[in-house]
Each structure stands twice: as C-alpha cells, then as structure tokens.
Amino acid sequence: MITSRRAFLKTAALGGASLVIAFDNKRLLAAGKEATPQFKPNGWITVNADGTVTLTIGKSEMGQGVRTSLAMILADELDADWSHTNLVQASPGPDFIQLDTGAISSVASSWTMLRHAAAAARDMLISAGAARWKVDRATCSAANGEVIHSPSKRRLKYGALVADATKLPLPEDPPLKNSNDFRMIGKPTKCIDGREIVTGAARYGIDTKIPGMLYASIERAPWRGAVPRRSQDALALAVPSVRLVPCSLGIAVVADTTWAALKGRTALAVDWGDPPKDAFESAGHFKKLAQSAEQKGIITRKEDPPGGNSPTVRTIYATYFYPFYAHATLETMNCVADVRDDRCIIWAPTQAPNALQEEVARFLSMPPEKVEVNVTLMGGGFGRRLAVDYALEAAEISRIAKAPVQVLWTRADDMRFGHFQAASAHRLSAGLNSKDAVVSWRHTKAGSPHNLNPAELAKPREGLHQDLSRGAYDIPYVIPSIETQYVTVDLPVRHGPWRSSFAASSVFAREAFLDEVARIRGIDPFTLRLELLQGPDTVQIATLNVDRRRLRRVLEVVRDKSGWGGTTSEARQGRGLACNVYNGETHVACVVDVGVDDAGKVKVQRVVAAVDCGLVVNPTGVEEQVEGGILWGISSTLGSEITFVNGLAQQSSYADYKVALMRDTPTIEVHIVPSEEKQPYGMSEPPVPPVAPAIANAIFAATGKRIRRLPIRSEALTKA
Amino acid sequence: MSEIRLTVNGTKKAVNVDDDTPLVWVLRDSLSLTGTKFGCGVGFCGSCTILENGKAIRSCQVPASEANGRSFVTIEGLSRDASHPCQRAWLEEDVAQCGFCQPGMILTACSLLKDHPDPTDEEIDAALADAMCRCGTYPRIRKAIRRAVGTMKTKKK
C-alpha cells in the first residue's frame, strides 16, 4: 500500500516495475521524472506489471459510493480492465493534501485531474505498444486493459508494456475521451466493496486491532468543567484489568477487553453533581430563535424591481421551526491511537484525515509528519466524522496509558456527545398584488453557524452568511422583490455539519410556505411553481448558478411520473410536492403520497423523485443516494428530534431517537433526468432537503393541517 | 473468568472470558470475527445479529455463560465467497451503502426465509422491525429478499 509521497517516489525508484502518475489540482507528474519538492499530489494511479491498476486517493468511503465512482472514472479514461481495478486509501502526509471528504464534492472535484492522469497513462501505454510493434501510433488503440493494433489484430496487455511506458515522456496535454466513447461512465455499476461487505470481511474503524491494544470507554463530564462528586472507584477497579485514567473530558476506563472497559465504567457510577444554573435548554432556545427571526439580520440577498414594485394588496406570514438532530451513524465514534515518544499512529474512520493529523499533532506537540493517519471504512459519516474529537481522545489516553488504545463510544455517548444539527427558526412573508401574483418574498432565518472550530467563528469568512442561509437566499423563483436575512443566535452546545447542512431547514420552510401561498391563492402548487419559474432561464445568485430550465424539467418529470393532478377520493390521503437547486448544482424535485390514520400516524406511501445532477458517473450510485436521502428525510420528518434539558441531550438510544425502519419505507421511484452538463455534481446531500416539505405539503392535502415544525407529532394530526 | 466452549461456524472454540461478557465481544475481541458488528449493545439495532439453528439472535443479548455449549453461525460462516443465496441477492441488488449493518441484515433475512420461504411484505416488515440502516437501504433489502426467495425456489425444484 502506497500511502505517502515518499512512498510514491520510492515506488518510482523501484526500477520501472510500475507506471505511476500522480496528480494535484493543476498538473500531472510521472514518477521518477521531474520530482520537485513543491509537488503535492492528491492522488495517483499505478499500472502494474501484473496488469492491475490502482488508484490511490484520499477520499473516504462512508456509503456515498465514492470509491466505486472514482474507480469507474479511472477505468474508463484509462481503458482499464474493470475486474483488475483497485482503490487504495491514501493517508495524509505534510505533502499529501486535500483528503477531506465532506460537502458532497468528491466526484466533482476529482473529475478533471483524475481523467487527465488516466488519459496520460493510456497515451503512454499506446505509444509503448506502437514502438514495440514498430507501427504507426495512429493505428493503435486501447480497450479493456490492452493496447490493440487493429490492422494486424495484435494485442498486448498493459502489464507487458509498463516497463517501456515508464521510459516515455509524460504527454503534455493527453486527449480526453469524448463522452460518446465512455464505456464505464454512465453505466450502472455495483459497489466495488460489495463482496467484502456481504462476507463480513470489510474493515471499519471499530474492527481495528493491533498487538498490545487496550480498550477504553470514557465517562465524559456532562457539563464543561464538571468534576465528579462521587464515584465507585473500588468497584470499577475490581473488574479484572481495569484502570482509571483521568483525561481532559472526564475519566477513561481502560482495560484489556472492550467488555471489561464497559463494565468498569458502569461500576464507576460517577455522580457529576448538579447542572450549572444557566445550563442550556432547547425549549428556551426555540423561543429565542422565534424572537430572533423577527429581528433585522445580515442581508444575504436583496433585489427590487428597478421601476418600483406593483402595490401589495395582501401579505401572508408564517414562522417555521427546524429542530436539533443527531447523526446516529450505526458505527459509533471510535479511534485507535498508538502514541510513542516521537511519533503517533492513528487508525480512524474519518472524513477529515488532514484536519485529524493537524489537530492530533498540535495536541501531542509533534510535527504533523510524525502523525501517521490510516483511514478506515466508515459505518456512516453524514458529516459527523468531519470532527476529530474522538481521535484526540484516543491520542490522549494512549499517551497516558503508554500503550495503543482503542476508544469506543457507546450508543448513549454517541447520541449525547455528538455535534448536532442546529435548530433554526424561519420567518417568511409573501406579498401578493391585485392580480394575486407573488411580488415580494421575505425569509429571515435565525440559526447558528457550526461551532466546531472557534477560530473560524472569530473571523467570519466572505460568503459565510449566504452559506448559513442556503436554501433561503438562493430561492430559485422569479419574484420582483426578494429580501433574505440571517440572524445569528448563540448556541452553546456542539453543532456542526449534518447531511445537507444548512439547506434542509431553509428548504423545508421555503417549500412548505410556498404551498401555503398556493392554497391561499387557490391554485395548484405545481402550477404556482411553474409560474414562478418563468423569466430568465439562468440566474446567478451570489456565487451560485441556478438553471431554471433544469428545475422545470425535474418538476415536469415528477408531475408526469407521479400522476400529479389526479384526485383521490380516499379520506386522509394526500399528495405533496417540493423542489430545490442544491448549491447551484444538483436539481431535485419530489412528489410524496401520504396516508394519515385516525390516530394521526403518517405513512409515506410513495415518493417519486427526479434529479439532474449533471453528468452521471454511476446511475446505480445516484439512485441509491436518492433512496437513502429520502429515508433520511423521512427520519427527520416522522422520527425523533434531540432535545436538551439541563445542558444535556435527553436522547440516548435508538429507542428514544427513532430513525426510519423497513416498515416506514415507501415505494420509491427515482428518475435521473438527462443533463447537458459536462461534469458530475454531488449526490449524497441534494436529495434530502425537498423530502420534509413534500411530506408536510402532502399532509396538508390529506388533513388540512399545516405542519410548520418538525418532527411531526401524530397528536397534532388526530382526526377531529 | 471461566472457560466457555462454543461452536462458531462449525469450529469448536474455547475462550476465557468473564461470565457476563456479551457474545458480541466474545466473537469480536476473543475470536476476531469482526463481521458481527456492535451498534447499540441493547438489542435495538440488529448490527450484532448471528444465527443459532438458523434463527436470528442478537449476540449483544447473550452472556458468555449462556453461550456455553451452543453453536452459532456468523456472517463469516454463511460463506466466505459470497455464494449463499442471500449474499448473492445482496450483491445483485447492490444493497450496501456504508455496509455496516448489512451482515446483520443478511442474517436476519436468512432467518426470515427459514420460517417463511416466501414472505409477505408484512412478514418482511416484522422480521426487520428493529433492524436499523441509517443509509436507508431498505428498498434494496426488500428487493434482495425477494430475489433470494426466487433463487431458493429454483434451487429446490
């Protein structure tokens, strides 16, 4: 496994056993050529003499299918044999950059340079073949891991040409395939790690085991600075092999087995005393959010018609609330650290290997290159593993215990000490003129920026407030007067990225409120959206490009495929619609059918979704992300929220924090809308935001009750 | 500490563990069979599901002392080459996203199909009533179960 730049150069020096081409954001480098200390690759491809092809890249797999998509791009552009294409997870070094995996950008950001590197390798292999046969290079081509000379029907496997190819110069500007010639890209392809997963061979962070490793479970202080009032140390220490290690966040119970650590921790029975007087309560926070949404905030978008607006004859108002959520990944947080005097080795399921390396190095007062980070598979990420708290814990305890240590969070730890999706309130108003046209739109969001990195908060970056009000400020509709604002509300609990981050709350409020406008006007919600999408086809909103043609197309697809407009005679049955342009890139619409029983229980029966995510690398992967995004949206709409009392999250298990199960799963239809876009866009987050408002709108159609707060409680929907 | 003797995937094993050690940790820590996952420790999520006499059980709910003398099958024992009809169906339907819950899901499906060779949707819902997948792969799990039913039927003919 090649995992650092030095290893890359070492491989290159092995005497031409492999053709190695590295790439960064701008250029390519063939191993052994003009290696310069400035070159910091973020991936490289290797064609080996045995015919295997390997992509070494720092993108973490957490179920979003990135490993499969990147391998497909490589195999296609290189004309490699898919069954011999592998992926190796790169580890960060001081000179191996941009490994972090968040905000859905992996496939999109790797697209261009990965293709260039693969094209260069193919070009060199074809040249090597032509030279070997002493034929005109133009008469040679490549397919499925072989160079082919068509006139003589001769073929040579890549492996046989590797040694020759390494001696050739790196082509300056290797031609990329025309999209008509794609052989893998666009073809439904199954998960590259599927076999390991179904046989139990796939290794996640929690499966890491190294010689001499101890196991730790941490009893964390529930409040900052809390000290134990009482604890049963003797009982804990009576559990064989247990020792108690005080650490920054509380007390680590360290033992020879996981079970001894867990048992020791239970026996310890720490009494942390009383909560501080001003401990955080979510009930009070919602009041503060509601008040803040009525205040003036930072303007994130303001547009008025040059000639003045037509007079408003009526204005509709509403306030929407979005709650706190946990990530609740199936694999709880965990990390193995082996800290020695002069170095540290980490095994972590992480989306942020670079940040992890930097922060662990800072914590241990070591240079970053002394911290080796091995990235494992992740049992779900969803933004939670962009934080590196659990790695710092493992490093601290390993240093004190002077042994390799695995820190494993219990389900309760994971639920209580996560970083949460932050609650927000949304005050909206829409002004209608005498012809009932929507002539003004106001959306003030009161929320809280992520607080995982205090340094970031101290110095707000350009565009921060736009990001915070994503889904609100980038409203795609044509309305003469638009003003969106963001009000920052202090939030003392840890909160950070969560699948689709800031957009989910804003889009819930926007799309449900638009449904209110349609109902008050007495027109079909689909008709209203199409009416509001007339006007310029493309529009730039801050740095985002919204293409209304693409949005109209996905709307039309869900209309036609869902049978929108048909009436139902069944009581308490309803159909709802919502759409969104995610980050100016991926366009999504969905139609949801619900049934609400007399006790108020909602069942989502069918979801028809359409997406335009640009060029599609793996249609199977896209469908899976839409299906998963819909279930994520159902969990957040009909499942549980996190609430805080006395500064603590009250939920601690899957019993009190419910997520969608098989019985909650609707029939799902995914329609991928052909796109003229030349590049792929992210797919793991965009399907989420329209789901909640579409469900809320369907519930209105079924019951006449307007949902303005999530999650939905059946008590609110009982039959009168 | 006691010596616990049990059969896992057809092989006799003896381990020295505390009597109350949940079977999931015996499998994972003592026997290095990490295909059985820890998800919640209280029997809610299904990640630690294994088979006993073809029936799904939650290995986090079985203390080692009670496991003594019994015989279990983990995901590693279903087949190493993914040849079991359920594993094949899981691959054909490309069920897994992160994959963490899938060993438990596959073994739960095996157990369901033993009792109900051609389950109704309601029987599938009931069998997976507390089996959690946070990636939301349920639509494909349902399809994979249906596909496995098909291959098992053909095999019997």
Chai-1 contact restraints between the chains, C-beta under 6 A:
chainA,res_idxA,chainB,res_idxB,connection_type,confidence,min_distance_angstrom,max_distance_angstrom,comment,restraint_id
A,M62,B,C98,contact,1.0,0.0,6.0,A-B,restraint_1
A,G63,B,Q97,contact,1.0,0.0,6.0,A-B,restraint_2
A,G63,B,C98,contact,1.0,0.0,6.0,A-B,restraint_3
A,G63,B,C135,contact,1.0,0.0,6.0,A-B,restraint_4
A,K190,B,D94,contact,1.0,0.0,6.0,A-B,restraint_5
A,C191,B,D94,contact,1.0,0.0,6.0,A-B,restraint_6
A,C191,B,A96,contact,1.0,0.0,6.0,A-B,restraint_7
A,G194,B,L91,contact,1.0,0.0,6.0,A-B,restraint_8
A,G194,B,A96,contact,1.0,0.0,6.0,A-B,restraint_9
A,R195,B,A82,contact,1.0,0.0,6.0,A-B,restraint_10
A,I197,B,A96,contact,1.0,0.0,6.0,A-B,restraint_11
A,I197,B,G99,contact,1.0,0.0,6.0,A-B,restraint_12
A,I197,B,Q102,contact,1.0,0.0,6.0,A-B,restraint_13
A,V198,B,A82,contact,1.0,0.0,6.0,A-B,restraint_14
A,V198,B,Q87,contact,1.0,0.0,6.0,A-B,restraint_15
A,V198,B,W90,contact,1.0,0.0,6.0,A-B,restraint_16
A,T199,B,R80,contact,1.0,0.0,6.0,A-B,restraint_17
A,T199,B,A82,contact,1.0,0.0,6.0,A-B,restraint_18
A,G200,B,G35,contact,1.0,0.0,6.0,A-B,restraint_19
A,G200,B,I75,contact,1.0,0.0,6.0,A-B,restraint_20
A,G200,B,E76,contact,1.0,0.0,6.0,A-B,restraint_21
A,G200,B,P103,contact,1.0,0.0,6.0,A-B,restraint_22
A,A202,B,G99,contact,1.0,0.0,6.0,A-B,restraint_23
A,D207,B,T34,contact,1.0,0.0,6.0,A-B,restraint_24
A,T257,B,D29,contact,1.0,0.0,6.0,A-B,restraint_25
A,T258,B,W25,contact,1.0,0.0,6.0,A-B,restraint_26
A,T258,B,D29,contact,1.0,0.0,6.0,A-B,restraint_27
A,W259,B,T21,contact,1.0,0.0,6.0,A-B,restraint_28
A,W259,B,W25,contact,1.0,0.0,6.0,A-B,restraint_29
A,A328,B,R134,contact,1.0,0.0,6.0,A-B,restraint_30
A,T329,B,R134,contact,1.0,0.0,6.0,A-B,restraint_31
A,L330,B,G39,contact,1.0,0.0,6.0,A-B,restraint_32
A,L330,B,S47,contact,1.0,0.0,6.0,A-B,restraint_33
A,L330,B,F100,contact,1.0,0.0,6.0,A-B,restraint_34
A,L330,B,C101,contact,1.0,0.0,6.0,A-B,restraint_35
A,L330,B,R134,contact,1.0,0.0,6.0,A-B,restraint_36
A,E331,B,F100,contact,1.0,0.0,6.0,A-B,restraint_37
A,G379,B,C98,contact,1.0,0.0,6.0,A-B,restraint_38
A,G379,B,F100,contact,1.0,0.0,6.0,A-B,restraint_39
A,G380,B,C98,contact,1.0,0.0,6.0,A-B,restraint_40
A,G380,B,R134,contact,1.0,0.0,6.0,A-B,restraint_41
A,R411,B,C40,contact,1.0,0.0,6.0,A-B,restraint_42
A,T620,B,D94,contact,1.0,0.0,6.0,A-B,restraint_43
A,E627,B,G136,contact,1.0,0.0,6.0,A-B,restraint_44
A,E627,B,P139,contact,1.0,0.0,6.0,A-B,restraint_45
A,G628,B,Q97,contact,1.0,0.0,6.0,A-B,restraint_46
A,G628,B,C135,contact,1.0,0.0,6.0,A-B,restraint_47
A,G628,B,G136,contact,1.0,0.0,6.0,A-B,restraint_48
A,L631,B,G136,contact,1.0,0.0,6.0,A-B,restraint_49
A,W632,B,G136,contact,1.0,0.0,6.0,A-B,restraint_50
A,Y654,B,C40,contact,1.0,0.0,6.0,A-B,restraint_51
A,Y654,B,F44,contact,1.0,0.0,6.0,A-B,restraint_52
A,Y654,B,C45,contact,1.0,0.0,6.0,A-B,restraint_53
A,A655,B,F44,contact,1.0,0.0,6.0,A-B,restraint_54
A,M662,B,D125,contact,1.0,0.0,6.0,A-B,restraint_55
A,M662,B,L128,contact,1.0,0.0,6.0,A-B,restraint_56
A,M662,B,Y138,contact,1.0,0.0,6.0,A-B,restraint_57
A,R663,B,D125,contact,1.0,0.0,6.0,A-B,restraint_58
A,T665,B,Y138,contact,1.0,0.0,6.0,A-B,restraint_59
A,I668,B,P139,contact,1.0,0.0,6.0,A-B,restraint_60
